[in-house]
Amino acid sequence: MYGGEQIDVHDFVSDSFTASKWFQVSQNNPLAVNKYFHTMVSTFIEVVLNGGLFGELSDYFGVIEYQGRGTPHIHGMVAFAKID
């Protein structure tokens, strides 16, 4: 399920889920958009930042804003420990 829409992840054709359809679903269920955004940001922090790809993570901070179409995005700062 995505925003109340049944989606088969094993047989998903992105062309059948157009931008206008996605916009309609997101406007009808903004909580689904926020839950998806939270999952994506949390996964990025855990896998990429805490995963050591750029070194040892020291700290991070982000501000979430919403675009005109109602979708969230984040502006962030990331600090890594100094490597000797």
PEQUIJO-V668453 format. One record per residue. N is the residue number from 1. RES is the residue in three letters. SS is DSSP state (alpha for helix, beta for strand, coil for the rest). Layout:
# PEQUIJO-V668453
N;RES;SS
N;RES;SS
This chain:
# PEQUIJO-V668453
1;MET;coil
2;TYR;beta
3;GLY;coil
4;GLY;coil
5;GLU;beta
6;GLN;coil
7;ILE;coil
8;ASP;coil
9;VAL;coil
10;HIS;coil
11;ASP;coil
12;PHE;coil
13;VAL;coil
14;SER;alpha
15;ASP;alpha
16;SER;alpha
17;PHE;coil
18;THR;coil
19;ALA;alpha
20;SER;alpha
21;LYS;alpha
22;TRP;alpha
23;PHE;alpha
24;GLN;alpha
25;VAL;alpha
26;SER;alpha
27;GLN;alpha
28;ASN;alpha
29;ASN;coil
30;PRO;alpha
31;LEU;alpha
32;ALA;alpha
33;VAL;alpha
34;ASN;alpha
35;LYS;alpha
36;TYR;alpha
37;PHE;alpha
38;HIS;alpha
39;THR;alpha
40;MET;alpha
41;VAL;alpha
42;SER;alpha
43;THR;alpha
44;PHE;alpha
45;ILE;alpha
46;GLU;alpha
47;VAL;alpha
48;VAL;alpha
49;LEU;alpha
50;ASN;coil
51;GLY;coil
52;GLY;coil
53;LEU;coil
54;PHE;coil
55;GLY;coil
56;GLU;coil
57;LEU;beta
58;SER;beta
59;ASP;beta
60;TYR;beta
61;PHE;beta
62;GLY;beta
63;VAL;beta
64;ILE;beta
65;GLU;beta
66;TYR;beta
67;GLN;coil
68;GLY;coil
69;ARG;coil
70;GLY;coil
71;THR;coil
72;PRO;beta
73;HIS;beta
74;ILE;beta
75;HIS;beta
76;GLY;beta
77;MET;beta
78;VAL;beta
79;ALA;beta
80;PHE;beta
81;ALA;coil
82;LYS;coil
83;ILE;coil
84;ASP;coil
